[in-house]
């Protein structure tokens, strides 16, 4: 057999519904990572270049517009898939792909927990700030720095989760 024709992995690979769910989870995690990456690399930078009141008001508008059904499906639907895939991985711990699947699910879920525990409460607090009030500038400055730093973490968690899912698909 030609060296190029041999499969890279010789053990059993993920098949059936776990394979399909892993592909969907990899795409969902990568999509979420892309959204977070955009905020980390240019959206927040652009907002921070605006006068404080304008940056704050723009972020309030973004936060209000963000929870669309399609975005929530991508974000939290992927999280639900991760819970299912975590159970699948735990039931197949002897398989070479199971550890990658478990790592991918865990990494993505860390990003979602960070979203729920940090980003959403901070977004909700920012929504209460009057952009024209006396506390707008310090509220925006305090929000933007921490929010962006923790957004880097959820970007990396989502991206690393997607990579682990892809590796799981090829591991055997």
CNS distance restraints for C-alpha pairs under 8 A (distance, minus, plus):
assign (resid   1 and name CA) (resid   5 and name CA) 6.72 0.50 0.50
assign (resid   1 and name CA) (resid   6 and name CA) 7.05 0.50 0.50
assign (resid   2 and name CA) (resid   6 and name CA) 6.77 0.50 0.50
assign (resid   9 and name CA) (resid 170 and name CA) 7.16 0.50 0.50
assign (resid   9 and name CA) (resid 171 and name CA) 6.18 0.50 0.50
assign (resid   9 and name CA) (resid 172 and name CA) 5.09 0.50 0.50
assign (resid  10 and name CA) (resid 172 and name CA) 5.89 0.50 0.50
assign (resid  11 and name CA) (resid  96 and name CA) 7.75 0.50 0.50
assign (resid  11 and name CA) (resid 171 and name CA) 7.80 0.50 0.50
assign (resid  11 and name CA) (resid 172 and name CA) 4.13 0.50 0.50
assign (resid  12 and name CA) (resid  95 and name CA) 7.40 0.50 0.50
assign (resid  12 and name CA) (resid 172 and name CA) 4.93 0.50 0.50
assign (resid  13 and name CA) (resid  97 and name CA) 7.06 0.50 0.50
assign (resid  13 and name CA) (resid 169 and name CA) 6.99 0.50 0.50
assign (resid  13 and name CA) (resid 170 and name CA) 6.98 0.50 0.50
assign (resid  13 and name CA) (resid 171 and name CA) 6.25 0.50 0.50
assign (resid  13 and name CA) (resid 172 and name CA) 4.59 0.50 0.50
assign (resid  14 and name CA) (resid  18 and name CA) 6.42 0.50 0.50
assign (resid  14 and name CA) (resid  19 and name CA) 5.22 0.50 0.50
assign (resid  14 and name CA) (resid  97 and name CA) 7.12 0.50 0.50
assign (resid  14 and name CA) (resid 168 and name CA) 7.66 0.50 0.50
assign (resid  14 and name CA) (resid 169 and name CA) 6.25 0.50 0.50
assign (resid  14 and name CA) (resid 172 and name CA) 7.69 0.50 0.50
assign (resid  15 and name CA) (resid  19 and name CA) 4.89 0.50 0.50
assign (resid  15 and name CA) (resid  20 and name CA) 7.77 0.50 0.50
assign (resid  16 and name CA) (resid  20 and name CA) 6.71 0.50 0.50
assign (resid  17 and name CA) (resid  21 and name CA) 6.03 0.50 0.50
assign (resid  18 and name CA) (resid  22 and name CA) 5.96 0.50 0.50
assign (resid  18 and name CA) (resid  85 and name CA) 7.03 0.50 0.50
assign (resid  18 and name CA) (resid  88 and name CA) 7.27 0.50 0.50
assign (resid  19 and name CA) (resid  23 and name CA) 6.26 0.50 0.50
assign (resid  19 and name CA) (resid 169 and name CA) 6.91 0.50 0.50
assign (resid  20 and name CA) (resid  24 and name CA) 6.33 0.50 0.50
assign (resid  21 and name CA) (resid  25 and name CA) 5.99 0.50 0.50
assign (resid  21 and name CA) (resid  81 and name CA) 6.74 0.50 0.50
assign (resid  21 and name CA) (resid  85 and name CA) 7.46 0.50 0.50
assign (resid  22 and name CA) (resid  26 and name CA) 5.98 0.50 0.50
assign (resid  22 and name CA) (resid  85 and name CA) 7.24 0.50 0.50
assign (resid  22 and name CA) (resid 101 and name CA) 7.82 0.50 0.50
assign (resid  22 and name CA) (resid 165 and name CA) 6.15 0.50 0.50
assign (resid  22 and name CA) (resid 166 and name CA) 7.95 0.50 0.50
assign (resid  22 and name CA) (resid 169 and name CA) 7.27 0.50 0.50
assign (resid  23 and name CA) (resid  27 and name CA) 6.29 0.50 0.50
assign (resid  23 and name CA) (resid 165 and name CA) 7.38 0.50 0.50
assign (resid  23 and name CA) (resid 166 and name CA) 7.53 0.50 0.50
assign (resid  23 and name CA) (resid 169 and name CA) 7.74 0.50 0.50
assign (resid  24 and name CA) (resid  28 and name CA) 6.08 0.50 0.50
assign (resid  24 and name CA) (resid  78 and name CA) 7.67 0.50 0.50
assign (resid  25 and name CA) (resid  29 and name CA) 5.90 0.50 0.50
assign (resid  25 and name CA) (resid  78 and name CA) 5.41 0.50 0.50
assign (resid  25 and name CA) (resid  81 and name CA) 6.25 0.50 0.50
assign (resid  25 and name CA) (resid  82 and name CA) 6.88 0.50 0.50
assign (resid  25 and name CA) (resid 162 and name CA) 7.32 0.50 0.50
assign (resid  25 and name CA) (resid 165 and name CA) 7.32 0.50 0.50
assign (resid  26 and name CA) (resid  30 and name CA) 6.05 0.50 0.50
assign (resid  26 and name CA) (resid 161 and name CA) 7.38 0.50 0.50
assign (resid  26 and name CA) (resid 162 and name CA) 4.49 0.50 0.50
assign (resid  26 and name CA) (resid 163 and name CA) 7.32 0.50 0.50
assign (resid  26 and name CA) (resid 165 and name CA) 5.40 0.50 0.50
assign (resid  26 and name CA) (resid 166 and name CA) 6.46 0.50 0.50
assign (resid  27 and name CA) (resid  31 and name CA) 6.00 0.50 0.50
assign (resid  27 and name CA) (resid 162 and name CA) 7.04 0.50 0.50
assign (resid  28 and name CA) (resid  32 and name CA) 6.13 0.50 0.50
assign (resid  28 and name CA) (resid  74 and name CA) 5.69 0.50 0.50
assign (resid  28 and name CA) (resid  75 and name CA) 7.03 0.50 0.50
assign (resid  28 and name CA) (resid  78 and name CA) 5.48 0.50 0.50
assign (resid  28 and name CA) (resid 162 and name CA) 7.90 0.50 0.50
assign (resid  29 and name CA) (resid  33 and name CA) 6.04 0.50 0.50
assign (resid  29 and name CA) (resid  75 and name CA) 7.77 0.50 0.50
assign (resid  29 and name CA) (resid  78 and name CA) 6.62 0.50 0.50
assign (resid  29 and name CA) (resid 108 and name CA) 6.64 0.50 0.50
assign (resid  29 and name CA) (resid 158 and name CA) 5.25 0.50 0.50
assign (resid  29 and name CA) (resid 159 and name CA) 6.51 0.50 0.50
assign (resid  29 and name CA) (resid 161 and name CA) 6.50 0.50 0.50
assign (resid  29 and name CA) (resid 162 and name CA) 5.14 0.50 0.50
assign (resid  30 and name CA) (resid  34 and name CA) 6.10 0.50 0.50
assign (resid  30 and name CA) (resid 158 and name CA) 6.56 0.50 0.50
assign (resid  30 and name CA) (resid 159 and name CA) 5.72 0.50 0.50
assign (resid  30 and name CA) (resid 162 and name CA) 5.41 0.50 0.50
assign (resid  31 and name CA) (resid  35 and name CA) 6.47 0.50 0.50
assign (resid  31 and name CA) (resid  74 and name CA) 7.61 0.50 0.50
assign (resid  32 and name CA) (resid  36 and name CA) 6.24 0.50 0.50
assign (resid  32 and name CA) (resid  74 and name CA) 7.17 0.50 0.50
assign (resid  32 and name CA) (resid  75 and name CA) 6.26 0.50 0.50
assign (resid  32 and name CA) (resid 155 and name CA) 7.76 0.50 0.50
assign (resid  32 and name CA) (resid 158 and name CA) 6.56 0.50 0.50
assign (resid  33 and name CA) (resid  37 and name CA) 5.80 0.50 0.50
assign (resid  33 and name CA) (resid 154 and name CA) 7.56 0.50 0.50
assign (resid  33 and name CA) (resid 155 and name CA) 4.90 0.50 0.50
assign (resid  33 and name CA) (resid 156 and name CA) 7.21 0.50 0.50
assign (resid  33 and name CA) (resid 157 and name CA) 7.88 0.50 0.50
assign (resid  33 and name CA) (resid 158 and name CA) 4.98 0.50 0.50
assign (resid  33 and name CA) (resid 159 and name CA) 5.22 0.50 0.50
assign (resid  34 and name CA) (resid  38 and name CA) 6.11 0.50 0.50
assign (resid  34 and name CA) (resid 155 and name CA) 7.56 0.50 0.50
assign (resid  35 and name CA) (resid  39 and name CA) 6.57 0.50 0.50
assign (resid  36 and name CA) (resid  40 and name CA) 6.20 0.50 0.50
assign (resid  36 and name CA) (resid 151 and name CA) 6.46 0.50 0.50
assign (resid  36 and name CA) (resid 152 and name CA) 7.48 0.50 0.50
assign (resid  36 and name CA) (resid 154 and name CA) 7.13 0.50 0.50
assign (resid  36 and name CA) (resid 155 and name CA) 5.16 0.50 0.50
assign (resid  37 and name CA) (resid  41 and name CA) 5.94 0.50 0.50
assign (resid  37 and name CA) (resid 152 and name CA) 7.32 0.50 0.50
assign (resid  37 and name CA) (resid 155 and name CA) 5.66 0.50 0.50
assign (resid  38 and name CA) (resid  42 and name CA) 5.87 0.50 0.50
assign (resid  38 and name CA) (resid  43 and name CA) 6.17 0.50 0.50
assign (resid  39 and name CA) (resid  43 and name CA) 4.52 0.50 0.50
assign (resid  39 and name CA) (resid  44 and name CA) 5.49 0.50 0.50
assign (resid  39 and name CA) (resid 148 and name CA) 7.72 0.50 0.50
assign (resid  39 and name CA) (resid 151 and name CA) 7.72 0.50 0.50
assign (resid  40 and name CA) (resid  44 and name CA) 6.26 0.50 0.50
assign (resid  40 and name CA) (resid  45 and name CA) 7.72 0.50 0.50
assign (resid  40 and name CA) (resid 148 and name CA) 6.04 0.50 0.50
assign (resid  40 and name CA) (resid 151 and name CA) 6.37 0.50 0.50
assign (resid  40 and name CA) (resid 152 and name CA) 6.01 0.50 0.50
assign (resid  40 and name CA) (resid 155 and name CA) 7.91 0.50 0.50
assign (resid  41 and name CA) (resid  45 and name CA) 6.97 0.50 0.50
assign (resid  42 and name CA) (resid  46 and name CA) 5.97 0.50 0.50
assign (resid  43 and name CA) (resid  47 and name CA) 6.25 0.50 0.50
assign (resid  44 and name CA) (resid  48 and name CA) 6.01 0.50 0.50
assign (resid  44 and name CA) (resid 144 and name CA) 7.36 0.50 0.50
assign (resid  44 and name CA) (resid 148 and name CA) 7.04 0.50 0.50
assign (resid  45 and name CA) (resid  49 and name CA) 6.37 0.50 0.50
assign (resid  46 and name CA) (resid  50 and name CA) 6.84 0.50 0.50
assign (resid  47 and name CA) (resid  54 and name CA) 7.86 0.50 0.50
assign (resid  47 and name CA) (resid  55 and name CA) 4.71 0.50 0.50
assign (resid  47 and name CA) (resid  56 and name CA) 7.80 0.50 0.50
assign (resid  47 and name CA) (resid  58 and name CA) 7.23 0.50 0.50
assign (resid  47 and name CA) (resid  59 and name CA) 7.43 0.50 0.50
assign (resid  48 and name CA) (resid  52 and name CA) 7.15 0.50 0.50
assign (resid  48 and name CA) (resid  55 and name CA) 6.01 0.50 0.50
assign (resid  48 and name CA) (resid 144 and name CA) 7.47 0.50 0.50
assign (resid  49 and name CA) (resid  55 and name CA) 7.62 0.50 0.50
assign (resid  50 and name CA) (resid  54 and name CA) 5.97 0.50 0.50
assign (resid  50 and name CA) (resid  55 and name CA) 5.30 0.50 0.50
assign (resid  51 and name CA) (resid  55 and name CA) 6.13 0.50 0.50
assign (resid  52 and name CA) (resid  56 and name CA) 6.04 0.50 0.50
assign (resid  52 and name CA) (resid 136 and name CA) 7.20 0.50 0.50
assign (resid  52 and name CA) (resid 137 and name CA) 5.19 0.50 0.50
assign (resid  52 and name CA) (resid 140 and name CA) 6.36 0.50 0.50
assign (resid  52 and name CA) (resid 141 and name CA) 7.46 0.50 0.50
assign (resid  53 and name CA) (resid  57 and name CA) 6.12 0.50 0.50
assign (resid  53 and name CA) (resid 131 and name CA) 5.03 0.50 0.50
assign (resid  53 and name CA) (resid 132 and name CA) 6.54 0.50 0.50
assign (resid  53 and name CA) (resid 136 and name CA) 6.18 0.50 0.50
assign (resid  53 and name CA) (resid 137 and name CA) 6.31 0.50 0.50
assign (resid  53 and name CA) (resid 140 and name CA) 7.69 0.50 0.50
assign (resid  54 and name CA) (resid  58 and name CA) 5.99 0.50 0.50
assign (resid  54 and name CA) (resid 131 and name CA) 7.39 0.50 0.50
assign (resid  55 and name CA) (resid  59 and name CA) 6.15 0.50 0.50
assign (resid  55 and name CA) (resid 140 and name CA) 7.48 0.50 0.50
assign (resid  56 and name CA) (resid  60 and name CA) 6.17 0.50 0.50
assign (resid  56 and name CA) (resid 126 and name CA) 7.81 0.50 0.50
assign (resid  56 and name CA) (resid 131 and name CA) 6.30 0.50 0.50
assign (resid  56 and name CA) (resid 136 and name CA) 7.42 0.50 0.50
assign (resid  56 and name CA) (resid 140 and name CA) 5.59 0.50 0.50
assign (resid  57 and name CA) (resid  61 and name CA) 6.27 0.50 0.50
assign (resid  57 and name CA) (resid 131 and name CA) 5.88 0.50 0.50
assign (resid  58 and name CA) (resid  62 and name CA) 6.23 0.50 0.50
assign (resid  59 and name CA) (resid  63 and name CA) 6.01 0.50 0.50
assign (resid  60 and name CA) (resid  64 and name CA) 6.13 0.50 0.50
assign (resid  60 and name CA) (resid 123 and name CA) 7.62 0.50 0.50
assign (resid  60 and name CA) (resid 126 and name CA) 6.87 0.50 0.50
assign (resid  60 and name CA) (resid 127 and name CA) 5.74 0.50 0.50
assign (resid  61 and name CA) (resid  65 and name CA) 6.17 0.50 0.50
assign (resid  62 and name CA) (resid  66 and name CA) 5.88 0.50 0.50
assign (resid  63 and name CA) (resid  67 and name CA) 7.49 0.50 0.50
assign (resid  63 and name CA) (resid 123 and name CA) 6.66 0.50 0.50
assign (resid  66 and name CA) (resid  71 and name CA) 7.22 0.50 0.50
assign (resid  67 and name CA) (resid  71 and name CA) 6.27 0.50 0.50
assign (resid  67 and name CA) (resid  72 and name CA) 5.98 0.50 0.50
assign (resid  68 and name CA) (resid  72 and name CA) 6.07 0.50 0.50
assign (resid  69 and name CA) (resid  73 and name CA) 6.00 0.50 0.50
assign (resid  70 and name CA) (resid  74 and name CA) 6.28 0.50 0.50
assign (resid  71 and name CA) (resid  75 and name CA) 6.09 0.50 0.50
assign (resid  72 and name CA) (resid  76 and name CA) 5.64 0.50 0.50
assign (resid  72 and name CA) (resid  77 and name CA) 7.24 0.50 0.50
assign (resid  73 and name CA) (resid  77 and name CA) 4.76 0.50 0.50
assign (resid  73 and name CA) (resid  78 and name CA) 7.44 0.50 0.50
assign (resid  74 and name CA) (resid  78 and name CA) 5.85 0.50 0.50
assign (resid  75 and name CA) (resid  79 and name CA) 6.59 0.50 0.50
assign (resid  75 and name CA) (resid 112 and name CA) 7.78 0.50 0.50
assign (resid  76 and name CA) (resid  80 and name CA) 6.19 0.50 0.50
assign (resid  76 and name CA) (resid 112 and name CA) 7.78 0.50 0.50
assign (resid  77 and name CA) (resid  81 and name CA) 6.29 0.50 0.50
assign (resid  78 and name CA) (resid  82 and name CA) 6.17 0.50 0.50
assign (resid  79 and name CA) (resid  83 and name CA) 6.48 0.50 0.50
assign (resid  79 and name CA) (resid 105 and name CA) 7.83 0.50 0.50
assign (resid  79 and name CA) (resid 108 and name CA) 7.07 0.50 0.50
assign (resid  79 and name CA) (resid 109 and name CA) 6.10 0.50 0.50
assign (resid  79 and name CA) (resid 112 and name CA) 7.13 0.50 0.50
assign (resid  80 and name CA) (resid  84 and name CA) 6.54 0.50 0.50
assign (resid  81 and name CA) (resid  85 and name CA) 6.01 0.50 0.50
assign (resid  82 and name CA) (resid  86 and name CA) 5.86 0.50 0.50
assign (resid  82 and name CA) (resid 104 and name CA) 7.80 0.50 0.50
assign (resid  82 and name CA) (resid 105 and name CA) 4.57 0.50 0.50
assign (resid  82 and name CA) (resid 106 and name CA) 7.52 0.50 0.50
assign (resid  82 and name CA) (resid 108 and name CA) 7.45 0.50 0.50
assign (resid  82 and name CA) (resid 109 and name CA) 7.12 0.50 0.50
assign (resid  83 and name CA) (resid  87 and name CA) 6.50 0.50 0.50
assign (resid  83 and name CA) (resid 105 and name CA) 6.92 0.50 0.50
assign (resid  84 and name CA) (resid  88 and name CA) 6.34 0.50 0.50
assign (resid  85 and name CA) (resid  89 and name CA) 5.99 0.50 0.50
assign (resid  85 and name CA) (resid 101 and name CA) 6.77 0.50 0.50
assign (resid  85 and name CA) (resid 102 and name CA) 7.15 0.50 0.50
assign (resid  85 and name CA) (resid 105 and name CA) 6.74 0.50 0.50
assign (resid  86 and name CA) (resid  90 and name CA) 6.18 0.50 0.50
assign (resid  86 and name CA) (resid 101 and name CA) 6.89 0.50 0.50
assign (resid  86 and name CA) (resid 102 and name CA) 5.18 0.50 0.50
assign (resid  86 and name CA) (resid 105 and name CA) 5.97 0.50 0.50
assign (resid  86 and name CA) (resid 106 and name CA) 7.67 0.50 0.50
assign (resid  87 and name CA) (resid  91 and name CA) 6.23 0.50 0.50
assign (resid  88 and name CA) (resid  92 and name CA) 6.41 0.50 0.50
assign (resid  88 and name CA) (resid  98 and name CA) 7.84 0.50 0.50
assign (resid  89 and name CA) (resid  93 and name CA) 5.92 0.50 0.50
assign (resid  89 and name CA) (resid  97 and name CA) 7.95 0.50 0.50
assign (resid  89 and name CA) (resid  98 and name CA) 4.52 0.50 0.50
assign (resid  89 and name CA) (resid  99 and name CA) 6.85 0.50 0.50
assign (resid  89 and name CA) (resid 101 and name CA) 6.01 0.50 0.50
assign (resid  89 and name CA) (resid 102 and name CA) 5.63 0.50 0.50
assign (resid  90 and name CA) (resid  98 and name CA) 7.14 0.50 0.50
assign (resid  90 and name CA) (resid 102 and name CA) 7.42 0.50 0.50
assign (resid  92 and name CA) (resid  98 and name CA) 6.01 0.50 0.50
assign (resid  93 and name CA) (resid  98 and name CA) 5.35 0.50 0.50
assign (resid  93 and name CA) (resid  99 and name CA) 6.79 0.50 0.50
assign (resid  94 and name CA) (resid  98 and name CA) 7.26 0.50 0.50
assign (resid  95 and name CA) (resid  99 and name CA) 7.90 0.50 0.50
assign (resid  95 and name CA) (resid 172 and name CA) 7.18 0.50 0.50
assign (resid  96 and name CA) (resid 100 and name CA) 7.79 0.50 0.50
assign (resid  96 and name CA) (resid 168 and name CA) 7.91 0.50 0.50
assign (resid  96 and name CA) (resid 171 and name CA) 6.03 0.50 0.50
assign (resid  96 and name CA) (resid 172 and name CA) 5.47 0.50 0.50
assign (resid  97 and name CA) (resid 101 and name CA) 6.17 0.50 0.50
assign (resid  97 and name CA) (resid 167 and name CA) 7.66 0.50 0.50
assign (resid  97 and name CA) (resid 168 and name CA) 4.54 0.50 0.50
assign (resid  97 and name CA) (resid 169 and name CA) 7.04 0.50 0.50
assign (resid  97 and name CA) (resid 170 and name CA) 7.72 0.50 0.50
assign (resid  97 and name CA) (resid 171 and name CA) 5.04 0.50 0.50
assign (resid  97 and name CA) (resid 172 and name CA) 6.08 0.50 0.50
assign (resid  98 and name CA) (resid 102 and name CA) 6.05 0.50 0.50
assign (resid  98 and name CA) (resid 168 and name CA) 7.03 0.50 0.50
assign (resid  99 and name CA) (resid 103 and name CA) 6.03 0.50 0.50
assign (resid  99 and name CA) (resid 168 and name CA) 7.89 0.50 0.50
assign (resid 100 and name CA) (resid 104 and name CA) 6.03 0.50 0.50
assign (resid 100 and name CA) (resid 164 and name CA) 5.26 0.50 0.50
assign (resid 100 and name CA) (resid 165 and name CA) 6.48 0.50 0.50
assign (resid 100 and name CA) (resid 167 and name CA) 6.66 0.50 0.50
assign (resid 100 and name CA) (resid 168 and name CA) 5.04 0.50 0.50
assign (resid 101 and name CA) (resid 105 and name CA) 6.18 0.50 0.50
assign (resid 101 and name CA) (resid 164 and name CA) 6.46 0.50 0.50
assign (resid 101 and name CA) (resid 165 and name CA) 5.65 0.50 0.50
assign (resid 101 and name CA) (resid 168 and name CA) 5.60 0.50 0.50
assign (resid 102 and name CA) (resid 106 and name CA) 6.06 0.50 0.50
assign (resid 103 and name CA) (resid 107 and name CA) 6.01 0.50 0.50
assign (resid 103 and name CA) (resid 161 and name CA) 6.86 0.50 0.50
assign (resid 103 and name CA) (resid 164 and name CA) 6.50 0.50 0.50
assign (resid 104 and name CA) (resid 108 and name CA) 6.20 0.50 0.50
assign (resid 104 and name CA) (resid 160 and name CA) 6.90 0.50 0.50
assign (resid 104 and name CA) (resid 161 and name CA) 3.80 0.50 0.50
assign (resid 104 and name CA) (resid 162 and name CA) 6.36 0.50 0.50
assign (resid 104 and name CA) (resid 163 and name CA) 7.33 0.50 0.50
assign (resid 104 and name CA) (resid 164 and name CA) 4.75 0.50 0.50
assign (resid 104 and name CA) (resid 165 and name CA) 5.47 0.50 0.50
assign (resid 105 and name CA) (resid 109 and name CA) 6.07 0.50 0.50
assign (resid 105 and name CA) (resid 161 and name CA) 6.31 0.50 0.50
assign (resid 105 and name CA) (resid 165 and name CA) 7.96 0.50 0.50
assign (resid 106 and name CA) (resid 110 and name CA) 6.17 0.50 0.50
assign (resid 106 and name CA) (resid 161 and name CA) 7.39 0.50 0.50
assign (resid 107 and name CA) (resid 111 and name CA) 6.63 0.50 0.50
assign (resid 107 and name CA) (resid 157 and name CA) 5.04 0.50 0.50
assign (resid 107 and name CA) (resid 158 and name CA) 6.46 0.50 0.50
assign (resid 107 and name CA) (resid 160 and name CA) 6.67 0.50 0.50
assign (resid 107 and name CA) (resid 161 and name CA) 5.03 0.50 0.50
assign (resid 108 and name CA) (resid 112 and name CA) 6.46 0.50 0.50
assign (resid 108 and name CA) (resid 157 and name CA) 5.59 0.50 0.50
assign (resid 108 and name CA) (resid 158 and name CA) 4.75 0.50 0.50
assign (resid 108 and name CA) (resid 159 and name CA) 7.92 0.50 0.50
assign (resid 108 and name CA) (resid 160 and name CA) 7.70 0.50 0.50
assign (resid 108 and name CA) (resid 161 and name CA) 5.11 0.50 0.50
assign (resid 108 and name CA) (resid 162 and name CA) 7.76 0.50 0.50
assign (resid 109 and name CA) (resid 113 and name CA) 6.06 0.50 0.50
assign (resid 110 and name CA) (resid 114 and name CA) 6.10 0.50 0.50
assign (resid 110 and name CA) (resid 154 and name CA) 7.42 0.50 0.50
assign (resid 110 and name CA) (resid 157 and name CA) 6.72 0.50 0.50
assign (resid 111 and name CA) (resid 115 and name CA) 6.19 0.50 0.50
assign (resid 111 and name CA) (resid 153 and name CA) 7.33 0.50 0.50
assign (resid 111 and name CA) (resid 154 and name CA) 4.35 0.50 0.50
assign (resid 111 and name CA) (resid 155 and name CA) 7.39 0.50 0.50
assign (resid 111 and name CA) (resid 157 and name CA) 5.49 0.50 0.50
assign (resid 111 and name CA) (resid 158 and name CA) 6.10 0.50 0.50
assign (resid 112 and name CA) (resid 116 and name CA) 6.22 0.50 0.50
assign (resid 112 and name CA) (resid 154 and name CA) 7.53 0.50 0.50
assign (resid 113 and name CA) (resid 117 and name CA) 5.80 0.50 0.50
assign (resid 114 and name CA) (resid 118 and name CA) 5.40 0.50 0.50
assign (resid 114 and name CA) (resid 119 and name CA) 6.76 0.50 0.50
assign (resid 114 and name CA) (resid 150 and name CA) 7.86 0.50 0.50
assign (resid 114 and name CA) (resid 154 and name CA) 6.82 0.50 0.50
assign (resid 115 and name CA) (resid 119 and name CA) 4.77 0.50 0.50
assign (resid 115 and name CA) (resid 120 and name CA) 6.03 0.50 0.50
assign (resid 115 and name CA) (resid 154 and name CA) 7.55 0.50 0.50
assign (resid 116 and name CA) (resid 120 and name CA) 5.42 0.50 0.50
assign (resid 116 and name CA) (resid 121 and name CA) 7.36 0.50 0.50
assign (resid 117 and name CA) (resid 121 and name CA) 6.73 0.50 0.50
assign (resid 118 and name CA) (resid 122 and name CA) 6.23 0.50 0.50
assign (resid 119 and name CA) (resid 123 and name CA) 5.97 0.50 0.50
assign (resid 119 and name CA) (resid 147 and name CA) 6.67 0.50 0.50
assign (resid 120 and name CA) (resid 124 and name CA) 6.04 0.50 0.50
assign (resid 121 and name CA) (resid 125 and name CA) 6.16 0.50 0.50
assign (resid 122 and name CA) (resid 126 and name CA) 6.12 0.50 0.50
assign (resid 122 and name CA) (resid 143 and name CA) 7.20 0.50 0.50
assign (resid 122 and name CA) (resid 147 and name CA) 7.67 0.50 0.50
assign (resid 123 and name CA) (resid 127 and name CA) 6.22 0.50 0.50
assign (resid 124 and name CA) (resid 128 and name CA) 6.92 0.50 0.50
assign (resid 125 and name CA) (resid 129 and name CA) 7.14 0.50 0.50
assign (resid 126 and name CA) (resid 139 and name CA) 7.46 0.50 0.50
assign (resid 126 and name CA) (resid 140 and name CA) 7.72 0.50 0.50
assign (resid 126 and name CA) (resid 143 and name CA) 7.52 0.50 0.50
assign (resid 129 and name CA) (resid 133 and name CA) 7.51 0.50 0.50
assign (resid 129 and name CA) (resid 135 and name CA) 7.62 0.50 0.50
assign (resid 129 and name CA) (resid 136 and name CA) 6.41 0.50 0.50
assign (resid 129 and name CA) (resid 139 and name CA) 7.47 0.50 0.50
assign (resid 130 and name CA) (resid 135 and name CA) 7.85 0.50 0.50
assign (resid 130 and name CA) (resid 136 and name CA) 6.36 0.50 0.50
assign (resid 131 and name CA) (resid 136 and name CA) 5.22 0.50 0.50
assign (resid 132 and name CA) (resid 136 and name CA) 6.53 0.50 0.50
assign (resid 135 and name CA) (resid 139 and name CA) 6.02 0.50 0.50
assign (resid 136 and name CA) (resid 140 and name CA) 6.06 0.50 0.50
assign (resid 137 and name CA) (resid 141 and name CA) 6.18 0.50 0.50
assign (resid 138 and name CA) (resid 142 and name CA) 5.95 0.50 0.50
assign (resid 139 and name CA) (resid 143 and name CA) 6.03 0.50 0.50
assign (resid 140 and name CA) (resid 144 and name CA) 5.94 0.50 0.50
assign (resid 141 and name CA) (resid 145 and name CA) 6.55 0.50 0.50
assign (resid 142 and name CA) (resid 146 and name CA) 6.87 0.50 0.50
assign (resid 143 and name CA) (resid 147 and name CA) 5.84 0.50 0.50
assign (resid 144 and name CA) (resid 148 and name CA) 5.94 0.50 0.50
assign (resid 145 and name CA) (resid 149 and name CA) 6.28 0.50 0.50
assign (resid 146 and name CA) (resid 150 and name CA) 6.20 0.50 0.50
assign (resid 147 and name CA) (resid 151 and name CA) 6.00 0.50 0.50
assign (resid 148 and name CA) (resid 152 and name CA) 6.36 0.50 0.50
assign (resid 149 and name CA) (resid 153 and name CA) 6.96 0.50 0.50
assign (resid 150 and name CA) (resid 154 and name CA) 6.56 0.50 0.50
assign (resid 151 and name CA) (resid 155 and name CA) 6.03 0.50 0.50
assign (resid 152 and name CA) (resid 156 and name CA) 6.26 0.50 0.50
assign (resid 153 and name CA) (resid 157 and name CA) 6.13 0.50 0.50
assign (resid 154 and name CA) (resid 158 and name CA) 6.00 0.50 0.50
assign (resid 155 and name CA) (resid 159 and name CA) 6.12 0.50 0.50
assign (resid 156 and name CA) (resid 160 and name CA) 5.83 0.50 0.50
assign (resid 157 and name CA) (resid 161 and name CA) 5.99 0.50 0.50
assign (resid 158 and name CA) (resid 162 and name CA) 6.25 0.50 0.50
assign (resid 159 and name CA) (resid 163 and name CA) 6.27 0.50 0.50
assign (resid 160 and name CA) (resid 164 and name CA) 6.17 0.50 0.50
assign (resid 161 and name CA) (resid 165 and name CA) 6.28 0.50 0.50
assign (resid 162 and name CA) (resid 166 and name CA) 6.37 0.50 0.50
assign (resid 163 and name CA) (resid 167 and name CA) 6.23 0.50 0.50
assign (resid 164 and name CA) (resid 168 and name CA) 6.04 0.50 0.50
assign (resid 165 and name CA) (resid 169 and name CA) 6.31 0.50 0.50
assign (resid 166 and name CA) (resid 170 and name CA) 6.73 0.50 0.50
assign (resid 167 and name CA) (resid 171 and name CA) 6.04 0.50 0.50
